[in-house]
């Protein structure tokens, strides 16, 4: 299948939207866009859009940078981007075309998984 991979970067885990972390809000919007899976990547350190350094600390993980990656058909990615734009949260993202699929599906079906 062909589609897009979208990666949304949240500056840190402490940002909130509608009483949820921004990451949880992004995951909710992903589900509403009928995208079946997402990967949350917690990063040790990084720089934000304004050049501010963010890092996970032993006692404080609230400033830990996070990225959410999803892969789906272009229409579903378009719907997710529209929803995130309407949310009013400043987010940096990357999007690029990908080919994707599932390996081992027939084997898993035969084994009853």
Phi, psi and omega per residue, in radians:
X1 nan 2.704 3.106
X2 -2.097 2.541 -3.129
X3 -3.021 -2.490 -3.129
X4 -2.353 2.648 2.919
X5 -1.879 2.235 3.125
X6 -1.985 2.235 3.036
X7 -2.098 2.143 -3.130
X8 -1.910 2.242 -3.084
X9 -1.823 2.132 3.053
X10 -1.763 2.270 -3.058
X11 -0.990 -0.716 3.074
X12 -2.834 2.911 -3.043
X13 -1.306 -0.182 -3.084
X14 -1.482 -0.272 3.119
X15 -1.130 2.494 -3.049
X16 -2.245 2.666 3.056
X17 -2.520 2.144 3.135
X18 0.931 0.827 3.097
X19 1.123 0.309 3.084
X20 -2.179 2.806 2.986
X21 -1.169 2.709 3.120
X22 -1.045 -0.638 3.118
X23 -1.080 -0.809 3.108
X24 -1.090 -0.686 3.096
X25 -1.095 -0.778 3.102
X26 -1.054 -0.753 3.122
X27 -1.104 -0.688 3.068
X28 -1.088 -0.759 3.126
X29 -1.154 -0.579 3.073
X30 -1.095 -0.775 3.110
X31 -1.114 -0.743 3.115
X32 -1.091 -0.518 3.114
X33 -1.435 0.115 3.109
X34 1.100 0.632 3.042
X35 -1.700 2.210 -2.942
X36 -1.362 -0.328 -3.109
X37 -2.638 2.754 3.093
X38 -2.631 2.643 3.086
X39 -2.084 2.193 3.078
X40 -1.714 2.155 -3.094
X41 -1.967 1.980 3.096
X42 -1.623 2.144 -3.029
X43 -1.792 2.578 -3.138
X44 -1.210 -0.752 -3.136
X45 -2.769 2.802 3.113
X46 -3.103 3.048 3.085
X47 -1.924 2.409 3.106
X48 -1.484 -3.127 -3.102
X49 -1.051 -0.461 -3.126
X50 -1.711 0.218 3.122
X51 1.379 0.155 3.131
X52 -1.414 2.337 3.132
X53 -1.362 2.287 3.076
X54 -2.157 2.430 3.140
X55 -2.665 2.614 3.025
X56 -1.345 2.295 3.107
X57 -1.971 2.740 -3.098
X58 -0.992 -0.786 -3.091
X59 -1.673 -0.200 -3.043
X60 -2.417 1.839 3.124
X61 -1.689 -0.009 -3.086
X62 -1.097 -0.434 -3.118
X63 -1.681 0.172 -3.120
X64 -1.263 2.204 3.095
X65 -1.150 2.559 -3.107
X66 -2.424 2.511 3.038
X67 -2.223 2.533 3.067
X68 -2.073 2.130 -3.118
X69 -1.978 2.329 3.075
X70 -2.364 2.606 3.082
X71 -2.273 2.287 -3.119
X72 -2.885 3.090 3.046
X73 -1.045 2.615 -3.071
X74 -0.962 -0.687 -3.138
X75 -1.070 -0.686 3.125
X76 -1.239 -0.656 3.085
X77 -1.156 -0.708 3.077
X78 -1.022 -0.780 -3.138
X79 -1.108 -0.723 3.118
X80 -1.120 -0.787 3.117
X81 -1.060 -0.732 3.103
X82 -1.053 -0.763 3.136
X83 -1.119 -0.763 3.128
X84 -1.136 -0.664 3.091
X85 -1.064 -0.731 -3.122
X86 -1.234 -0.307 -3.111
X87 -1.259 -0.326 3.071
X88 1.361 0.208 3.113
X89 -1.701 2.307 3.120
X90 -1.304 2.020 -3.113
X91 -2.345 2.484 3.008
X92 -1.706 2.461 3.118
X93 -2.499 2.795 2.968
X94 -2.195 2.595 3.126
X95 -2.491 2.333 3.072
X96 -2.617 2.689 -3.111
X97 -1.233 2.478 3.127
X98 -2.471 2.787 2.921
X99 -1.876 2.351 -3.077
X100 -2.506 2.854 3.129
X101 -3.091 -2.999 -3.129
X102 -2.103 2.318 3.077
X103 -1.767 2.543 3.053
X104 1.341 0.207 -3.094
X105 -1.096 -0.777 -3.123
X106 -1.115 -0.710 3.113
X107 -1.095 -0.780 3.127
X108 -1.113 -0.654 3.128
X109 -1.141 -0.717 3.138
X110 -1.180 -0.536 -3.131
X111 -1.486 -0.067 3.132
X112 1.429 0.341 3.134
X113 -1.628 nan nan
